[in-house]
Amino acid sequence: MLLPDTKLKSLLIEKDILSEKEFNELASYARSSHVSVQRAIVEKGILSNKKLGMIIADSLNLPFIEVSKTVIPADIFHLLPEKVARKHKTVIFDADPKEIKIATADPENTEFFDMIAKKTSKKPVIYYASSTDIDTAIQMYRKDLQKAVDELIKETSLLSGAVNEAPIIRIVDLILTYAYRDKASDVHIEPEEGNVLVRFRIDSILKDMVVMDKNLHSSIVTRIKVLSHLRTDEHLDAQDGKMRMDIDDEKVDIRVSVIPTTEGEKIVLRLLSSKFRSFSLSDLGMGTADLEKVYDAMNKSYGMILSTGPTGSGKTTSIYALLKILNTREKNITTIEDPVEYKIPGVNHIPVNAKSGLTFASGLRSILRQDPNVIFVGEIRDSETADVAVNAALTGHLVLSTLHTNDAATALPRLIDMRVEPFLIASTVNVIVAQRLVRRICTVCSHEVSMKREFIRKDISRVILDKYFGRGETVKLYRGDGCTICNFTGYTGRIGLFEVLSISEKIRQLIIQKSDSGIIRRTAVSEGMTTLLDDGLQKTANGITTLEEVLRVIKTEEL
């Protein structure tokens, strides 16, 4: 079995990481959220997944390994079948004539290790790896989706005769399982003149995954409509629905959108998995100094925390990371969202419903009569919502919300444009977090590259180039070559670029004076604020992301 909670409790108390009371509260949160205590520790931002793994490994007198970042020979890796590896949370990553090296999240599974030893005639050497890390490494078993679908079609002779319902079910299940394991946010099923194209949006980029014969299209559409309770006889009108599927022992909610096109009905499936939101702010890439500013604002019982950025920049994920930390039995937390995509046990989620007159503003007024401690307003879109939110923050509530602005400083004039009095903004806003998402370089195939300085100089100014990359003739950068772990893209996952503006006394005075965002920004930088560009270039220099990614998401005059 995995490390028992009793042992984990003793370990964390002994190392002064948590008190007994804090651990019991965490265990209660884990039970209500239907997650393990280890996962709750990471979600609450108490320890990173790697740090927690190292502490557990040390307590077990085992070496720690991040096996997903290890290059594993294919013949060694496939000594364990995929189903066995998933069941036992175990991966074989190396072997020599005498020993076989095993990474596991369940080091007490001695009977299983004895079986491996007997099968290979080698002495097992056990390493501890986190459960999440094992799951990532198991991706190496994955076949190419196109090949898997082609094999399924060939196996069932699907194209040679009438369309059979059972293979269609398996094809849809296969597509959604691959999408979930690839951490795709959306699946596009697009009819073309003679084909059906399936694309996944992974790390904000759409990628072609499968091409199938056009005669499968209507059956796939019908199957998805049945699962999402949509009309199967309607083909000329747009329809929206939802469904739930069990994938890898997790219930995944899926939003379904169907629209008619000239080539047939196109379907977009949005995967809403709580697994994709189980991050702490440090996991998302926020630095220590910025974390302290956010935690300071979060620990106040009043005021506003604003998250800003364009659509798809990870604002809601960051807010959810905060809500999970704030979520204790002593607090009444209520959210109003459009729509409610993720549910946190213990939090009251209210969906906006324009048809019934439940808007952000009217819903927020109702929430204030529900004795809340913490309120999350999905988005401040208009003057009415802004006015109610600011007044809620002024009257002893902690209010979290999002705004669509390019940077942190621009959020302040934006609120003034919504006719909120400057003195109210200065009195209520505690911190503003601007963010973007960039793809993270795959750690398995990452390598150093040298580029000529004049080539980089085309994209960024000399001052910035000198600051982050020195004055040599060549610039040291990093990129991924592409491997099975990253699906040959060179990237795995995403990381946030953050700009955290803490409202100091000087900035309060500028708000009251209605100063423009440029003046506020320069003042914040002089007080130590790290800009989005600074954060992006620092992560580039550290080999976390590429310069191309930073330039893709940040457009600024500073360059």
Secondary structure, DSSP 8 states (H G I E B T S, - for coil): ----HHHHHHHHHHTTSS-HHHHHHHHHHHHHHTS-HHHHHHHTTSS-HHHHHHHHHHHTT--B--GGGS---HHHHTTS-HHHHHHHTEEEEEE-SSEEEEEES-TT-HHHHHHHHHHHTSEEEEEE--HHHHHHHGGGG---HHHHHHHHHHHHTTTTSS--HHHHHHHHHHHHHHHHHTT-SEEEEEE-SSEEEEEEEETTEEEEEEEEEGGGHHHHHHHHHHHTT--TT--SS-EEEEEEEEETTEEEEEEEEEEEETTEEEEEEEEE-GGGG---TTTTT--HHHHHHHHHHHTSSSEEEEEE-STTSSHHHHHHHHHHHH--TT--EEEEESS-----TTSEEEE-BGGGTB-HHHHHHHHHTT--SEEEES---SHHHHHHHHHHHHTT-EEEEEE--SSTTTHHHHHHHTT--HHHHHHHEEEEEEEEEEEEE-TTTEEEEEEEHHHHHTTS-HHHHHHHH-SSSEEEEEEE---TTTTTSSEEEEEEEEEEEE--HHHHHHHHTT--HHHHHHHHHHTT---HHHHHHHHHHTTSS-HHHHHHH---TT-
